[in-house]
Amino acid sequence: MQAFGFDEENSVHLLQYVQDGGARAVAVRDDSNAWRVEGVETILALAQHALKHGLSLADAAWQARGEVLDLAALVAAGRLLAPIDHPDTAHCLLTGTGLTHLGSAEGRDKMHKAAASGDTTDSMRMFLMGVEGGKPVDGEVGAQPEWFYKGDGSGLVGPYDDISMPDFAIDGSEEPEIAGIYLIDADSTPRRLGFTLANEFSDHITERGNYLWLAHSKLRSAALGPELLLGALPDDVRGTSRILRDGKPIWEKPFLTGEANMSHSIDNLEAHHFKYSQFRRPGDIHVHFFGTATLSFADGIVTEPGDEFEIAAAPFSLPLRNRLTRSSVDAVKVVPL
């Protein structure tokens, strides 16, 4: 088996894009160059090829390297797609975990002081459970995180596409974070393909109204950045989230993620998601959002259709940009059969 040929110090990513004429293709890139991956049209197909031939995803991409690509030209033309999808959107599940990040020292201090006084909310108690037991050692399973369902693959939005809030929503605001991408193999084992930049996107006013409405606030679209990072996620990921209105920034703030800034380990979040057998159905794709501690909503920003969300973080070299729109949804009436 040929070993992966990139320098280990380089970040290695996969991308999906549209060629001249409309056909899809896959690219692999390191910190310097990008190449077309021959023989496949999707990252899912490449992953299936890797499983069939006993290869890592990185080796499968390296062995099929073809022509060198002008990645900047693909970006400028808007041809990059979300780095994962499934031909049957019902077999792609969008889920996530919340209260997973430590946030600012001030925020943590407030939570601990409230806990000491006995004046704790369910959210505070769950956060503290993660702080105390979210990073188990020696293969143990730790504290259970908050968990939510966002929908199926029909809700995935590409890295430059519009992201739409339904007309019944009260708010549509960004959540800058990292998502893990998984394929369930023929033996029902979850295989992590990699990590991608994400805008999990929620209705925070609905969620604030009553925490039992969290499920309603999450059932909507989510955007993925163009790059799938192969290998391990750095422990300390630092990025910037901002909102532009009429081309000018109205809000900008750094955000921190990666396990050094989280109250749960990624292994623990994965263990609690995939412990359910219905999430280990062979052939399914899972997009799992790991949470954030940075929101424009928390700073009093009210988003408007036309606003543009921009999220950037190393080791992802390409930012995620989506314009907010509001969709019209026809009233639904159930008709007896």
Steps between C-alpha positions, in 0.01 A plus 500: 500500500639838404546737794339841494742734330436837661728653761347422840537864601265605221122506532333269250148570375245358256260719304209445262454728201319546170701478178445679172188342353343427838655164594606457860853418616715462811823681583770434758725779625782561741626838615655572158318325216171343393446204270199337343423153638447272201226240473242642744244778491429528875681469831243235598607291198866547594425386857317192369800424277734532798289259705482248218877497450610528861648847460487807714308786345825695469677216321207448264512868403880507461514193281241648261665843462456646154540844350599801707205733559473878523316505831479879510317496165250241630437716805458816292253322272296373797544138394583346836229289663439378854762231570244224558151405383301188423299427183205410727472785751303278740825308556688808617425605859579841649541500879696686763595557860479817706648633824830341396732803505663671793436848362655799671646490851235751605221275372639198684539703819139613486383142458705374794386785724138430410552130570653580840197708594263220407339716230570273204309441180491167322738646240750603769485157661559329166792731424660420837448128443709539185769699678526233769459186290506577129858387438529145633825305481596139431217440255221575743180680401452831674217741570216505251477827302198692382398353162276624219377401154514751215348299217620301202734576212243721327598769752866512398614830348818544297788730597382794286125435472221697663386374839129543557294553813139379468232768506371375837843550662553789740878506452764360266849529642838338456674243717868469398634155575659178381303201372616140483414301186437125527414203279353183651678200347356160412574371852304789659822666616507882481798616292602859552587649160620832636402841633355808333429862585129557559224751566249301702236781477211526746200701617636632828193704592286187493761313703521782754122501544506153655785249501245229414472674162862418420383230259288753307788748485734245342278352226635701206793532261870484582797601284831318460832649397662372180782297657497160670804482729648149512663365813478651846345834587751729675438533872488879474305644207467879480282676251295809427126535449354816351185639341501739207209726404515680167859383475609651833566312826238565770638241744824305529637277774763228543385151593682206654440131448695174505528282810721750688201736500228239555349343810456170315744296296400424142526129583240547773262691271535228236445221754173651617373557146590164350395293803152495343469214252277700265799730442713208382306406186746392228539753221371800693687830521502699825582868538545571871550856628721535809369831634627854555535769764481806272175646364414841360155455657659506845635848416157632402538474123173464309564345159317604183450334161793602283753478784803287422651260754873441471682237707873430470744293706833328450582228403224567246644740243167585335223686685131413508272775365120491484241770436190494719162478329145436622301226329127489448336185633144412406267425788474125557163337555475133581238328286349165611527214257 
